[in-house]
Amino acid sequence: MHGVSPGPAAHETRLRFSVYGGAGGSALVERLVSAAGAGHAENRRAGGSFLSFATARRTFTLEAAAGASSASSNGALEPPAADLAIVVVDAGAGATAETRRHVAIARAVGARHIVLAVDGLDRVGWDRARYDAIADDFVALAAGFDFASALAIPLASTAGDNVAAPSGNTPWYKGPTLLAHLERVPVDPMRAERPLRLPIASVSRPDPDHRRYVGTIASGTLHRGDRVQAAISGINSTVGHILSEGIERDKAEAGEAISIGLSTHIDLGSGDVLAHSEHPPQIADQFAAHLTWIAAEPLLPSRDYLLRMNGREVSATVTSVKHRLDVETLRQEPARVLHRGDVGACTIATAAPLALDAFADLPQTARFALYDRYSRALIAAGTVDFALRRGVNVHLQPLAVSKMRRAALKGQGPCVLWFTGLSGAGKSTIANLVEGQLAQRGSHTYLLDGDNVRHGLNKNLGFTAADRVENIRRVGEVAKLFVDAGLLVLCSFISPFRAERAAVRDLVGPEEFFEIFVRAPLEVCERRDPKGLYAKSRAGELPNFTGIDSPYEAPESPDLVLDTTSAAAPELARRVVELLETRRLIAASAPKQG
């Protein structure tokens, strides 16, 4: 037998597993469900589907295999939660680079057990030597990922050999069938002994004076009378009631769905986590992680995504990619971005603090997923390695003077005027004129120009997509500080990507951000070419130039559109000033005397 099949754990009644292997995986699942001999159901959960079936010993949930194909980006809102992964390989073809990638992905998204289903042995004459070679390579590969167990099983899924019943065609195989292994593998024998984690799924009110906090215990054991703490706020209370299926209980263990009542009211909501006061999770807004990238578009550090963990959803950015895994050599290679199917290590920053556990300590609460801000498609999944010290030890310093007081001293409302458009459209010209007109009125302003900031703050950035994203992130942070100072901030940047402009809007606040689209056709901008950049790009001397070989995503709903082919720059600048007057951020100018 190649690999280890652990002993039974009768108290663990549910196993979540995923299957990697395309059409071969689908055929194996059909045979597995049929062999189980019990009813099954196709269910839906938070936008993603899953399959449930059962035997007399255990209930099984088939999770979508993250990163296995483009189908993984299906808009599911819950992070992958499989405890075991089955990787299907064809006995004739053997293990491929894709097989190695699937093993790496399974571990990156949190699977603790791995099975290699060597399928189609009937098509190679039940060749034991063929199976042994594939299985030996697999066990050696799995050892590099620290799985709790790894097992290779010879199969012929079309006929059912070794799926649920031992096959007479493999008398040399002494291990369990696939179904028997799935019934026996321990999910986490120490789960009930680990520190308590109770993610709150919802809050119910049986009457106006009481609240019930509903969730499934991820780890640990909860007793009536226990002192518990809301992880984020740090507020303590005592468990007064535990109910499971409407029955009052004295205690509940990991895996049980419960509702609890507390002795004192705590303002909790979906995504909060309760823990024992003596063993709380770390609270931080930055952490190190391993993840697998699923989306067709590459991961770009500094771009805003949505992160979901334990039911809590926050904005997040991948601040840096440390390395990617070469699945052929298992070596860590330096990388700045990740592409579809890549597994890598990175650091992540979130817009709000999270309750964090390391996957090595508490795997049940250390899984997360990233989603596209607009489509909400699943684009990455991973596990927490550890909270970063800077995310734990750095705190905001309260300031005595507020933004509104600073603005009041200047007699204006602070905001960001964000000028976006192609190079040569006229952004800097109009922004300069606007600042001049505002200065004449006594307004307090500052103009951040794309070329100027690249001489200092952003001089270390180039023009790749990743560098463009970081360029706008930094400018957005500076603009936010200037708004906090009570200034009218004019930002003139090509800023080609909608996601980054939206991120700055969210950073500053929608009521203080005005997107101004300075519009001109590409052919007009090329004719103007004030800096000779289009000519260099067409000659191949300037790669990654917006509009030529790098995309520009025009605003979908700008606050103002300025067409520089239909009006002169001074007139367009006046319209911007009128926008500020209309929004009452500056006083309206006195009418001219006739």
C-alpha positions in Angstrom: 0.0 0.0 0.0 1.4 3.4 -1.0 0.8 6.0 1.7 -1.1 5.9 4.9 -4.8 5.4 5.6 -5.5 6.6 9.2 -7.7 4.8 11.7 -11.3 5.6 12.2 -12.7 8.5 14.2 -16.3 7.6 14.9 -17.2 11.0 16.4 -16.5 12.9 13.2 -19.6 12.4 11.2 -19.0 14.8 8.2 -16.2 14.9 5.6 -15.8 17.8 3.1 -13.8 16.8 0.1 -13.0 18.0 -3.4 -12.0 16.3 -6.6 -9.5 17.4 -9.1 -9.3 15.8 -12.5 -11.8 17.2 -15.0 -13.9 14.7 -16.8 -12.2 11.8 -15.0 -13.1 13.4 -11.7 -16.7 13.8 -12.6 -17.0 10.1 -13.6 -15.4 9.1 -10.4 -17.8 11.2 -8.3 -20.8 9.6 -10.1 -19.5 6.1 -9.4 -18.7 7.1 -5.8 -22.2 8.5 -5.1 -23.8 5.5 -6.7 -21.6 3.1 -4.7 -22.5 4.8 -1.5 -26.0 3.4 -2.0 -27.8 6.2 -0.2 -29.7 9.3 -1.3 -27.9 12.4 -2.4 -28.9 16.0 -3.0 -27.6 18.9 -5.0 -27.6 21.9 -2.7 -26.8 25.5 -2.9 -24.9 27.7 -0.4 -24.1 31.4 -0.7 -24.0 31.3 -4.5 -22.1 28.1 -5.0 -23.4 24.5 -5.4 -22.3 21.4 -3.5 -23.3 17.8 -3.5 -24.2 15.9 -0.3 -24.5 12.1 0.1 -24.1 9.7 3.0 -23.3 6.1 4.0 -24.2 4.5 7.3 -20.9 5.7 8.8 -20.5 9.3 7.5 -22.1 12.2 5.6 -20.1 13.6 2.7 -20.0 17.0 1.2 -18.4 17.5 -2.2 -16.9 21.0 -2.4 -15.9 22.8 -5.6 -12.2 22.2 -6.3 -10.6 25.7 -6.1 -8.3 26.5 -9.0 -9.1 23.3 -10.9 -10.5 25.1 -13.8 -12.2 28.4 -14.9 -15.4 26.9 -13.5 -14.0 27.7 -10.0 -14.7 31.3 -10.5 -18.4 30.7 -10.1 -19.4 33.5 -7.8 -19.4 31.3 -4.7 -19.2 33.4 -1.6 -17.8 30.9 0.9 -14.1 30.0 1.0 -13.2 26.4 0.0 -13.5 24.2 3.1 -12.5 20.7 1.9 -10.6 18.7 4.5 -9.5 16.1 1.9 -8.7 16.3 -1.8 -8.9 13.6 -4.4 -6.6 14.1 -7.4 -7.5 11.8 -10.3 -4.8 10.8 -12.8 -5.1 8.5 -15.8 -2.9 5.4 -15.4 -1.9 5.5 -19.0 -0.8 9.2 -19.0 0.6 9.1 -15.5 1.2 12.1 -13.3 1.6 15.4 -15.2 2.5 18.9 -14.3 -1.2 19.5 -13.8 -1.3 16.7 -11.3 1.5 18.3 -9.3 -0.3 21.7 -9.5 -3.5 20.2 -8.2 -1.6 18.7 -5.2 -0.1 22.1 -4.5 -3.4 23.9 -4.8 -5.2 21.5 -2.6 -2.7 22.1 0.2 -2.7 25.9 -0.4 -6.5 26.1 0.2 -6.4 24.0 3.3 -6.9 20.3 2.5 -5.2 18.2 5.3 -5.5 14.9 3.5 -4.8 13.9 -0.1 -5.7 10.9 -2.2 -4.3 10.0 -5.6 -6.9 8.1 -7.6 -4.9 6.2 -10.2 -7.8 5.6 -12.6 -8.1 3.5 -15.8 -5.8 0.6 -14.7 -8.1 -1.7 -16.7 -6.9 0.1 -19.9 -3.2 -0.7 -19.1 -3.8 -4.4 -18.3 -3.8 -3.8 -14.5 -0.1 -3.2 -14.7 1.2 -3.1 -11.1 4.6 -1.7 -12.1 2.8 1.2 -13.8 0.7 1.9 -10.6 3.8 1.6 -8.3 5.8 4.1 -10.3 2.9 6.6 -10.3 2.2 6.0 -6.6 5.8 6.3 -5.5 6.2 9.6 -7.2 3.0 10.9 -5.6 3.9 9.9 -2.1 7.2 11.6 -2.5 5.5 14.7 -3.8 2.9 14.8 -1.1 5.6 14.5 1.6 6.9 18.0 0.5 3.5 19.5 1.4 3.1 18.2 5.0 -0.3 16.5 4.5 -1.7 14.7 7.5 -2.1 11.7 5.3 -1.5 10.7 1.6 -2.7 7.6 -0.1 -2.6 6.3 -3.7 -5.5 3.9 -4.7 -5.6 1.9 -8.0 -9.0 2.3 -9.6 -11.2 1.5 -12.6 -14.0 3.9 -12.0 -16.0 2.8 -15.1 -16.3 -0.7 -13.7 -16.2 0.3 -10.0 -12.9 -1.5 -9.1 -11.7 -0.4 -5.7 -14.3 2.5 -5.5 -16.5 0.8 -2.9 -15.6 -2.9 -3.1 -12.1 -4.5 -3.3 -11.2 -5.5 -6.8 -10.1 -9.0 -7.8 -8.0 -7.4 -10.5 -5.6 -5.9 -7.9 -4.7 -8.8 -5.5 -1.4 -7.0 -4.9 -3.1 -3.9 -3.4 -3.7 -4.3 0.3 -5.1 -0.9 1.1 -8.7 0.3 1.5 -11.2 1.1 -1.2 -11.8 4.8 -1.9 -15.1 4.9 -0.1 -13.7 3.0 2.9 -10.9 5.5 3.1 -13.3 8.4 3.0 -15.3 6.8 5.8 -12.3 6.4 8.0 -10.1 9.4 7.5 -10.1 11.7 10.6 -11.0 15.2 9.8 -9.3 16.7 12.9 -9.2 14.4 16.0 -8.1 17.3 18.2 -10.8 19.7 17.0 -12.9 19.6 20.2 -9.8 20.1 22.3 -8.5 23.2 20.4 -9.3 26.8 21.6 -12.9 27.8 21.2 -13.9 29.6 18.0 -17.6 30.3 17.3 -18.1 32.4 14.1 -21.4 34.2 14.3 -23.6 33.5 11.3 -26.7 35.5 12.4 -28.4 37.1 15.3 -32.1 36.3 16.2 -34.4 38.1 18.6 -37.0 35.7 20.2 -38.4 38.8 22.0 -37.4 42.5 22.3 -35.3 41.9 25.4 -33.2 38.9 24.3 -30.8 38.0 21.6 -29.7 34.6 20.3 -26.3 34.4 18.6 -26.3 31.6 15.9 -23.4 29.8 14.5 -21.5 26.5 14.1 -18.6 25.9 16.5 -15.5 25.7 14.4 -13.2 24.4 17.2 -13.2 23.8 20.9 -16.0 23.0 23.4 -18.5 25.5 24.9 -20.1 25.1 28.3 -23.0 27.0 29.9 -21.4 29.4 32.3 -18.2 29.9 30.2 -16.7 33.3 30.0 -16.4 34.3 26.4 -15.1 37.3 24.5 -16.1 39.0 21.3 -12.8 38.8 19.4 -12.8 42.2 17.6 -14.2 44.4 20.4 -12.7 42.5 23.3 -15.9 42.7 25.3 -16.6 39.8 27.7 -19.8 38.1 28.7 -21.0 34.8 30.1 -22.9 32.0 28.3 -26.3 31.8 29.8 -28.0 29.4 27.4 -26.9 26.9 24.7 -29.6 25.6 22.3 -29.2 22.9 19.7 -32.2 22.0 17.5 -34.4 23.8 20.1 -33.1 21.7 23.0 -31.3 23.3 26.0 -27.8 22.0 26.4 -25.1 22.2 29.0 -22.3 22.0 26.5 -21.6 21.8 22.7 -18.6 20.7 20.7 -16.9 21.5 17.5 -19.0 20.9 14.4 -22.3 21.5 16.2 -24.7 24.2 15.0 -26.1 26.1 18.0 -27.6 29.3 19.2 -26.5 30.9 22.5 -27.7 33.5 24.9 -25.3 35.7 26.8 -25.7 37.2 30.3 -25.0 40.7 29.0 -25.8 42.3 25.6 -22.9 42.4 23.1 -23.3 44.1 19.8 -22.4 41.1 17.5 -23.2 40.5 13.9 -22.5 38.1 11.1 -18.7 37.6 10.8 -17.9 38.2 14.5 -16.1 35.5 16.4 -16.6 34.4 20.0 -13.7 32.8 21.9 -12.9 31.9 25.5 -11.4 35.0 27.2 -8.2 33.2 28.0 -7.5 32.0 24.5 -8.5 34.7 22.0 -7.4 34.9 18.4 -4.9 37.6 17.3 -6.6 40.8 16.1 -4.7 42.3 13.1 -5.2 44.0 9.8 -2.1 42.4 8.1 -1.1 38.8 7.8 1.1 36.4 5.8 -0.6 33.7 3.8 -0.4 31.1 1.1 -2.9 31.2 -1.7 -3.7 29.9 -5.1 -4.7 32.3 -7.8 -7.8 31.3 -9.8 -8.8 34.2 -12.0 -7.8 34.7 -15.6 -6.5 38.2 -14.9 -3.2 38.2 -12.8 -3.0 39.1 -9.2 -1.8 42.7 -9.0 -0.4 43.8 -5.6 -2.1 47.0 -4.2 -5.3 46.4 -6.1 -8.4 46.3 -3.9 -10.2 43.0 -3.6 -12.9 41.6 -1.3 -11.7 39.1 1.4 -14.1 36.8 3.1 -13.1 34.8 6.3 -15.4 33.2 8.8 -18.4 35.0 7.4 -16.8 38.4 7.7 -16.2 40.4 4.5 -13.8 43.3 4.2 -11.8 45.2 1.5 -8.3 43.8 1.2 -5.1 44.2 -0.9 -2.2 41.9 -1.5 0.6 44.1 -0.4 3.4 41.9 -1.7 4.0 38.6 -3.3 7.0 36.9 -1.7 7.4 33.9 -4.0 5.5 31.4 -6.2 6.0 27.7 -6.1 7.5 26.0 -9.1 5.4 22.8 -9.1 8.0 20.9 -11.1 10.9 21.4 -8.8 8.9 22.5 -5.6 11.3 25.4 -5.4 10.3 28.9 -4.3 10.8 31.4 -7.1 10.8 35.2 -6.6 7.7 36.7 -8.1 5.8 40.1 -8.1 2.5 38.8 -9.5 0.7 35.5 -9.6 -1.1 34.1 -12.7 -4.0 31.5 -13.0 -3.0 28.3 -11.3 0.0 29.8 -9.4 0.5 28.9 -5.8 2.4 31.5 -3.8 3.2 33.2 -0.5 2.1 36.8 0.0 1.2 39.4 2.6 -2.3 40.8 2.8 -3.7 44.0 4.4 -7.3 44.5 5.2 -9.4 47.7 5.6 -10.6 46.5 9.0 -9.0 44.3 11.7 -9.8 40.5 11.6 -9.7 37.8 14.1 -6.8 35.7 12.9 -5.6 32.2 13.6 -2.7 30.4 11.9 -3.7 27.4 9.8 -1.2 25.3 11.6 -2.9 26.0 14.9 -6.6 26.3 14.0 -7.3 25.2 10.4 -11.0 25.6 10.7 -10.9 29.4 11.1 -7.8 30.1 9.0 -9.2 29.7 5.5 -10.1 32.8 3.4 -11.1 33.6 -0.2 -10.6 36.7 -2.4 -13.3 38.0 -4.7 -13.5 40.6 -7.5 -15.0 43.8 -6.2 -17.4 44.1 -9.1 -18.4 40.6 -10.3 -17.9 39.0 -6.9 -16.3 36.1 -8.7 -14.0 33.9 -6.6 -10.5 34.8 -7.7 -8.2 33.2 -5.0 -8.3 31.0 -2.0 -5.8 30.4 0.7 -4.8 30.0 4.4 -3.4 32.3 7.0 0.3 31.6 8.0 0.5 34.2 10.8 -0.5 37.8 11.7 2.2 40.3 10.9 3.6 42.3 13.9 3.0 45.6 12.2 -0.6 44.6 11.9 -0.9 43.9 15.6 1.3 46.6 17.1 0.5 49.7 15.0 -2.5 51.7 16.1 -4.1 54.9 14.9 -3.2 58.0 17.0 -6.2 60.1 17.9 -5.8 63.7 16.8 -7.2 66.8 18.6 -7.9 68.7 15.4 -10.5 67.2 13.0 -10.7 67.3 9.2 -13.9 69.4 9.5 -12.2 71.9 11.8 -9.3 72.3 9.4 -11.7 72.8 6.5 -13.7 75.3 8.4 -10.6 77.4 9.1 -10.1 77.5 5.3 -13.8 78.2 4.5 -14.2 75.3 2.1 -15.2 71.7 1.9 -12.3 69.3 1.3 -12.4 66.9 -1.7 -10.5 65.1 -4.4 -10.9 66.2 -8.1 -9.6 63.2 -10.0 -8.8 64.0 -13.6 -8.4 60.8 -15.7 -7.9 60.2 -19.4 -5.4 59.3 -22.1 -2.0 60.9 -22.3 -2.4 64.1 -24.3 -6.1 64.4 -23.5 -5.5 67.7 -21.6 -5.7 66.6 -17.9 -2.7 68.6 -16.6 -3.6 71.6 -18.7 -7.2 71.8 -17.2 -6.1 70.9 -13.7 -3.5 73.7 -13.7 -6.2 76.2 -14.9 -8.6 75.0 -12.2 -6.1 75.4 -9.5 -5.3 78.9 -10.8 -8.9 79.9 -10.8 -9.3 78.5 -7.2 -6.2 80.4 -6.1 -7.7 83.6 -7.3 -10.7 83.0 -5.1 -8.6 82.3 -2.1 -9.2 78.6 -2.0 -6.6 76.3 -0.4 -5.5 73.6 -3.0 -2.8 71.2 -4.0 -2.2 69.6 -7.4 -0.8 66.1 -7.6 0.4 65.5 -11.2 1.4 62.1 -12.6 4.8 63.2 -13.9 5.7 65.1 -10.8 5.1 62.3 -8.3 7.3 60.0 -10.4 10.2 62.3 -9.7 10.0 61.6 -6.0 7.4 59.5 -4.2 7.0 57.1 -7.0 10.4 57.3 -8.7 11.0 53.6 -8.1 7.9 52.5 -10.1 7.8 51.6 -13.8 4.8 51.3 -16.1 3.8 47.6 -15.8 0.2 46.9 -14.7 1.5 46.1 -11.2 3.4 49.3 -11.0 0.5 51.4 -12.3 -1.7 49.9 -9.6 0.9 50.8 -6.9 1.4 54.2 -8.3 -2.3 55.1 -7.9 -2.5 53.4 -4.5 0.3 55.7 -3.2 -1.3 58.8 -4.7 -4.6 57.9 -3.2 -3.1 57.7 0.3 -1.4 61.1 -0.2 -4.7 62.6 -1.5 -6.5 61.3 1.6 -4.0 63.0 3.9 -4.5 66.3 2.0 -8.3 66.0 2.2 -7.8 65.4 6.0 -5.9 68.6 6.0 -8.9 70.4 4.6 -7.6 71.0 1.1 -9.1 70.8 -2.4 -6.9 68.2 -4.0 -6.5 68.0 -7.8 -5.1 64.7 -9.1 -4.1 64.5 -12.7 -3.3 60.9 -13.7 -4.0 58.6 -16.6 -5.1 56.1 -14.0 -6.1 53.5 -16.6 -7.9 51.0 -14.4 -11.4 51.4 -13.0 -10.6 49.3 -10.0 -7.9 51.7 -8.8 -10.0 54.8 -9.3 -12.8 53.1 -7.3 -10.3 52.2 -4.6 -9.3 55.8 -4.2 -13.0 56.8 -4.1 -13.6 54.3 -1.3 -10.5 55.4 0.5 -11.5 59.1 0.6 -15.3 58.6 0.7 -17.8 58.9 -2.2 -19.0 62.3 -1.0 -15.5 63.8 -1.3 -14.3 62.2 -4.5 -15.2 63.5 -8.0 -14.1 61.5 -11.1 -13.6 63.9 -14.0 -13.1 62.2 -17.4 -11.0 64.3 -19.7 -12.1 62.8 -23.0 -10.3 62.9 -26.4 -10.1 60.2 -29.1 -6.9 58.3 -29.3 -6.1 59.7 -32.8 -6.4 63.3 -31.4 -4.1 62.5 -28.5 -1.6 61.0 -30.9 -1.7 64.1 -33.1 -1.1 66.3 -30.1 1.6 64.1 -28.6 3.0 67.0 -26.5 5.8 64.8 -25.0 6.5 62.6 -28.0 5.4 59.5 -26.1 3.0 58.1 -28.7 5.8 58.3 -31.4 8.1 56.4 -29.1 5.5 53.8 -28.3 4.7 53.2 -32.0 8.4 52.8 -32.7 8.6 50.1 -30.0 10.8 52.3 -27.7 8.2 52.7 -25.0 6.4 49.5 -23.9 3.2 49.3 -21.8 2.0 52.7 -23.0 -1.7 53.3 -22.3 -3.9 53.3 -25.4 -1.3 51.5 -27.6 -0.3 48.3 -25.9 -1.8 48.8 -22.5 -5.6 49.2 -21.9 -7.4 52.3 -20.7 -10.8 51.7 -19.0 -12.9 54.7 -19.4 -15.1 55.8 -16.5 -18.6 54.3 -16.5 -20.3 57.0 -14.4 -18.0 60.0 -14.1 -19.1 63.0 -12.1 -18.1 65.3 -15.0 -17.0 64.7 -18.6 -14.8 67.3 -20.3 -14.4 66.8 -24.1 -11.3 68.7 -25.1 -12.2 68.5 -28.8 -15.4 70.5 -28.3 -14.5 73.3 -25.9 -11.4 75.3 -24.9 -9.4 74.5 -21.8 -10.4 77.7 -19.8 -14.1 76.9 -20.4 -13.7 73.3 -19.3 -11.8 74.5 -16.2 -14.7 76.8 -15.4 -17.1 73.9 -15.4 -15.0 72.1 -12.8 -15.2 75.2 -10.6 -18.9 75.3 -11.1 -19.1 71.7 -10.0 -17.5 72.7 -6.7 -19.9 75.5 -6.3 -22.9 73.3 -7.0 -21.8 70.8 -4.4 -21.3 73.8 -2.0 -17.6 72.9 -1.4 -16.7 76.5 -2.2 -18.7 79.7 -2.1 -20.4 80.7 -5.3 -18.7 83.7 -7.0 -20.4 87.0 -7.0 -22.3 87.8 -10.2 -20.6 90.2 -12.5 -21.9 93.8 -12.4 -23.4 94.9 -15.7 
